Structure formats: structure tokens, C-alpha cells
Amino acid sequence: MNFLYPGFLFALLAIAIPIVIHLFNFRKFKKVYFSNVQFLKEAKEQNSSREKLKNLLVLLCRVLAIAFLVLAFARPFIPSGNKHNPGQRNVISIYIDNSYSMETVNKEGSLLDEAKRKAKEIARSYDINDQFQLVTNDFEGKHQRLVNKDEFIQLLDEIKISAANKTLQQILNRQQASFAANRNEICYLLSDFQTTFAGNKPLQANKDINYTFIKLNANSLPNISVDSVWSLSPVHQPGQAEKVVVQLRNYGEEDASGVSLKLTINKQQKAISSVNVEAGKSVKDTLSFSGLQNGWQKGVINIKDFPLTFDDDLNFSFKVSNELKVLNIAGNPSDKFIKALFASDSYFKLTEMSESNIKYSSFSDYSLIILSGLKEPSSGLAQQLKGYVQNGGSVVVFPDLDANVAVYTSFLTGLSLPGVQQLNSGVPVASSMDLKNSVFKDVFDQIPQNMDLPLVNRYFSYAEQNTSAKENILQLPLNKLLFAKYTVGAGKIYLSASSLDIKDNNLPKHPVFVPLMYKVAFGSAKEQPLYYTIGLNNLIESEKISLLANQSLKLVSDDFEVIPEVRQTPGKTLLYVADQVKKSGFYELKKADSVLAVVAFNDNRTESDMHYATENELGSLFGKQKVAVFNSKKDAQSLNIETKNSSSELWKLCLILAIVFLAGEILLIKFFNNIKNIERS
């Protein structure tokens, strides 16, 4: 058991003073005794033993009562099982949560300022030779090294709110990374401990490290966040109508009504709305706009919500293009259906190649490749197309039913598609359509009762084995496909069971053929994500960018510049930004002075949830491992004592014992007096 040093000295004095007083009284008693010998002899015979015992017991109870009362104010404690070796140096790692949620305030000011003050108090309670490590969400390199107390306090003053987000397990891993033998490792974590930060999974922590959690308490605040946005338009064309869906989330405990929602594109207001959001719920709203010009667009969704404003804006970007490139590789040059289909819309730029003259190197230039009636598709073509599809490309296969079945089977299996089972011919059969498929979305205003369906009299049946990646669009009887989509890698392959020859079917002339192929083409457009999230998305994908030996790419935003690591892959260029992007906004991807793309970044929305883990929940995350969890409402002195020693205080026990011994003294006095009176009577 340990004591606070001044309190311990006071306790010793409190014990000594009653003993001195009783000794003084005893001497006085002795003097009276010798002045009256006869009385002393009689008292000695009757009361000597009883009085001595009484005095000793009363003295003992009084001394112990005073001693335990003083000890209660001295606050003795029992240290935890993690004992420090006094012969080793202390290394104290202190984590300061500097996420957006630490901007919230209580009566002490902002939580970040309170965390800094507490960290300084903890640091000052250690010796001058101890070393310190600072950890924040930024994981800065300068915080990796160990510093002395003065340098640590200076680093504390430099901490600012950051958009970086980390989980509690990541923080523990960071602190444990500096652990070394032959020194006392002590870790403090100061945070509001949001539930999204703490998580609910058991934590992995080093049992040789002393962990102390200091939970900072913020005032309960309502918060509404612009959670996400996505586009309903498959492609973006100049002057065409556009629709985006916005999702808002209410993290507060009260319903929010009349939340003002505004959409701006290139700093021009395009749409406004007003929505109601129930407490703890999400709501979606669709915004329509038009009149966009060709090129990159910078969109911002904005709401007005106080006092938390970091999640009131959501940035997104997209490109309005005046063309979509389609490649048709034809086995029969006289086939005009594909050419007639895409020539009717100037948005599509169709390129045709013959089966005997295919330029594999140009595949990445096209959003969609159509194979129409190839007579002898080669394994080399299958290999090139598979690489193109795995990198996000789209392919449509219309077979030649008169070609060699074995050749087509080899070609299709090379594309991870089912091989040909047999050629079927006979009476025309009607197909069916999956009208719920995304391909037919917005195609029909209303579904007719007696729909005219495509008829097929010759078709391949395929040896289906694994249908998990298959999605039927047009279907023949007995669950046989007429037109289906297969997901391969990051891309899609559409496989037809029949050809584009009207002798085999009427699909090329059927009314559904045009919207079907248009939707397939629109779905093949290579769109970059509308936005990226800081701290989560460190990889940006771009269309293939050709660079010279000395050229580099850069992301530029106002006066800030990021040089990403560039990796070239078939059909695309990958940009690794790591943790260089720390501020939300728009970044232009530049090669020299030319702008190749505009990328939008947003803050992580996990910080929007203002719910916090309790002290018991934090302790339970460590299972049987004992950790200290304290509330910052405690005064600075007691917080320092408890966090430094991770101890169990005994002041309550001391107070109870003081009361017990005081009661014992009173009972002893009454007990002996009663016995004496009875004997005299």
C-alpha cells in the first residue's frame, strides 16, 4: 500500500499526539496517587487491573480512529499489477485525438484544448529524465521519435484539428510499434471515444504496457450530415437533363424539419430543396438539373446545420463528354445492323474493324467492343479481350451460328464464359424479358399486357456450370439464355445465343434491340467515382495516361500540390496518393499544364456520429486485460494520481474503520462505567 507523502507525515503526527497526551495524563494521575497512599491502596485492590485495561483499550481505539481518519484524507492506494521497474527508464506515449469531433465544446472549452491541458498535467507529473512520444491521427513522422518533457509540451501546442481518421486499434498498434525491452512503457489515450472510433470488436493490446484511457466529455449536440450522393444518369451529355440522389442523415435525438438543401455546379446554383429528417434516420432526395457544357464539372451539395459544420458540404465531380467510342469487330462486313444502330446518334463514335485486321493495342481507347459474327475467333483475341474486360471494359458477343462449334467453345472458355453445348433450330420460339433488370430501367413508361417478344428459330445452347456471375436479360424457354450479362473482373461481357442474322431471329429488327444496345453502351462508359474520402481512398484510377520518361503527374488544389506515385496497368493508370491529401475540395490532375481530370475529396463521415462509448464499454474491449479508464470530470490532482499509478484507492475503507474505532471507544467507556456502578451497588 502506498501513500501520498505529505498525508503520510500528517498521519504519523496524528498518531503520536494522542499517545503523548495520554502519557501526560498518566504522570498527573501518578502524582495524585502518591499524595493519598491509603486511597491508592484501596483503588489498586479494586480497580487497578480494570482501569489499566480500560485506558489501554480506549487509547488504542482513539489512536486508531484518528489515524484512519487522517489516512482517509491522505488517500492511500494499492498499485495495479503492472509494476514498473525503478531501474528502467519510463517511456510515456500520449495519444491526442485531433479529429473533427474534438472541435465540440464543454465548460472547459473545446475538447482538443482540454486534451492538451490534461496531457501537460500528465507530462509534468513525471521525472525530468523520462521520455515522451506524441501520437495524433496524422501519424506524422516527427512524432515517431522520443523527446524530453519540454519538447513534448512544445509539440502539444502545435496540434491542430485534422481530417485524418484512425480507429482505436490503429492507435494502439502505433503506440505498440515503439515498444522495446528494458524500459517501462506507459500509454495514455485522451479522446471523446466516439463509438465509430472505439468499435465493438475485441482489441489486441500488449500486456506489458500500462494503458490509461481518459475520456473527455462533450455537450450533447444535434448533427445532420450530407452522407452521400450518386447520379441516376448513366452518361453525361452536353445540354441533357441530369439527376442526382442526395442522402442526408440525422445523428441527433430530435427530428429535423425544413432542412435547406442546395446544389451548385461550377459555383452556379442548379437546384434547391427542403427536406425533413427523423432522428437517427436517413432520407434521400432527388435533384434535377440541366444545361451543362462539355468538360469537367465541380458539384457541391450544401446544407445549413449548426454548430457542427464540417460535414455540411459534399463535393463531387464528373465529366460531360460529347462522345462515346464503340468498336465493332465484324466477321461479315455486309452486316449493317450495328452501324445503322450507332450512326443514328452523334454521341456514339463507331469504329469498325474486320476479323482479319484487328488492332489489339487500341482496345483501351474504346468503352464498348462488339463482336458480330466472327467466323474463327482466335485464342489470342480471347486473351486480349479478357485483359480488356478485367480492367473495366465491356464486350458484346453475337456469334456466327455457322461457325465451328469447337472453335467457339475454345474462344468462349478463354473469356471465362460457358462453352457451346449444341446448335438448336426449328420452330420460332418466343423469348422473355427480365423487366426488373437495370438494362430496361426507364425504357418503358408502362409495361404492356401483351408485349411483342423477340422470336428465335436458331440459337446456341450453352453448357452452364457456374451461374453466380450470370444475369439473364432475355431468356428462352427451359431457362436457356438468349442475351445475358457475365461479370468478369472489373468489366462485363454480354453473350447472345443467336446471331445478328434475321434468318436466325428477329432481334435486330425488334423494337427492344435499340434501347437494349444503347443501355449496354451507356453502361460501358468509364466513369470515375464522383468523389473520394480522405483517409479511406488512397488509390485513384484514371484512363490510360501516356507519360514520357521525365514526365510526372500532380494533383493541384489552390496553393497545395500532391505528387502521386504512378503505376501503369493495361487499360488504366493508377495513382497512389497515400496520406498526402489532408483537405477536402477539388484537385486537378495535371500533366504539365494540361488538366486531365478533376478529382473531388471529402472528409470521412464517421466523425459525424456524435455517440460515445461508455467507460464500461471501453474496458470490455480488452477482455481480461486490466486497463485504467477515467473520466476527465475528476480534478487535476486526483486524475494525475490515478492515471499515473493505475491504482485502487482505500480512502473509503479508512473512513469506515475510523468510524468503527470511534464507536468502539464510546462503547468501552460506557461498558466499564456500568460494571463499576453495578459492583458498588
Phi, psi and omega in degrees: 000135181249160180229156167287130192304307180300320180295324180295317178297319179298322179296319179297318178297320181295328178285321185289322185298313178299325179296316180298317181298317180292324176296320179296317178296324179295320178296319178298319178297322180295321180296318178295324181300314182288340178284342180223085187293318183298317179296323180294322180296316180295318180293326181294321181293322187267318193241000187303307183294318182292319182292320179298313180298317179299312181299318180295315181293317178297317178300316181297314180297318182294316180297314181294322179298313179294319181298312181290330176295316178294320179297327178299320177283338177282346175057067175291158182210159175252118180298156178289173182293340180278091183266139179275146174275116184295343179275359182247155181282143175276134172240116186251116177258122183240121177264128175247115177289116179241033177282174184300326182297339180281001172283341180296159189238158167223196183292344178271356185109206178288153180296326179295317178296321178295320179297321178297317180296316179297320180296322178294320178297318179296315181299319183290343180279355180259167184286164184291336182271353179287153181248155186229150173230134178257135177233130173231178179293343182282341182051049182288149181296324182292343178273357180285326185279156177276140183229166176277180186297316182294318178294322179297315179297324177294319177295325178300318182294340182272352184290135177229163177299138184229153176279352182292143179234137175225159174265164180299321179296322177296322178294315179299319178298321180295317180291322180290337182297333181268003183292139179215157180286167176064032173200154180275115182262123182231128183239130174244140177232118180248115185199167171277349177053064173300151180298326178290334178279315182286323182075185179230010179264148178303140183265146176261114183226151179286124183288346180272000181252137175276120180252134176229124179256127177245108186271120179270141188250120178259156172293143179293125185233140172285154179204132174241132185240143167282101192283313183195169177211144174212158185261141175267354181269121182295326176223160182244113182246149180301131175079354184275158178290140180234152176223134173233147177253129180248135177246125175251149179228134179260111180269001182273183182259000180234150178294146177244129181239147176065037178288121182282128183238130184227139176244126174238141175238122182053042177068014175248130181292127183246334181199150175225158180200169177223129186229157174249136182232120179288155181300130178073009183242168175245154178219144180249147177219138181258128179247132181249144178200171181201187175081029180274148177265167178295139177124187182280138182245137178250108182254147178223126171263130186226139170231167176248113183212118181245152007268349181274118188239354186294338181250023180274346179241142174229119181269144173209155182221151176203165183249130172268118184243149180262009179203155173226122187273129180234136178247129176245116176258111190249137173275336179237102182301339182281350179289119187249002186295315182294317180297316180294324182296308186273345177285343182284348180233121183293346180293331181269132176250101186268133173240134181246138175229147176275159181298332183272354184220073183258129177261097183297327185295342183266001184303320184293349179281347188248145176277330183221135175240127180248130174253110184243107173069038177292134184272323180221069179296132187267163176292330177296319176296319179299320180295316180293319180291324180295319176296322178296317182289317181298336177267013174108002181281167179236138182228139174242129182245115169251109186284165169263114186289347179266358181283169180294125182297321181295322179296316180292323178298316178297319180294314184292319178295332175293340177262012183065033177249163179290146178282165180286131178269311178193165175263128180250139177212156180153215182293136180304136178242147181273146178261173175234157182243140173272092186291346177277352180294146182299337179297326183263008179295132179068011178278319183250129173293319173211150184275120179291150182289314179251081185282136175283119184251151178299144178250141183227131177243347174220134182196159173274141164254141188251151180275084182287130177241303179247112184256013182293329181263011184259145178220107181290135176248308171243135188228142177263168177302160181064029175062031178264142185280146167251320177210119186222157178250135176240134176269122180231113182062229179268000184243192184223145173235127177257122183246129177256145177274343181235171184268185175264015178272126183293347175289337182265332182192170178254015182301315182300337180254000182282147181301335183282345186295318183295305179297327179299309183288326177296317179294323175298318180293315179299321180290346180269354180300132182274097181257134174282158178304146180298328180199163175241159181251129180298131178089339179255317183255102179256001181239126178247129177260138180225159171301161184305126179242122179273128181235142174281175186301320184260005182272152177219165177251155179213148174256124187238132175221110183054244182257016181249142184222136179238132176255102183281159172279130186254131174229130181264131175231164180302118175087352181205163176242130181256133180242120178259117182258352181052232181251026183287330180276114184241355184230135179290154180146196182254137180235127178271127175274116187240142166242110191061239181257359182268137180271118181269328182197165173237125184246134179256137176238142178230157176289153180293129183280357177296335179286351183284337183277105183268048172249144191235148176286143178278169179297320179294321179295321178296316180296324182290339180293341181263003178063232182279346180289131184275125175231157180262126178236118183237154177260134184290358177291341179295154179291161188299320184294310181294326178297318178298315182297311185292315183291327181288323186256347184045051194252170173253119184281149184243013185295327179294317178297319179298319180295319179296316180295323177299317179295320180299315182287328174296317177296322178296321178298316180297317180295322179296316180298313180294322183295312181292323179296318180296319179296318181298317180294323180294317181294322180293325180287000000 
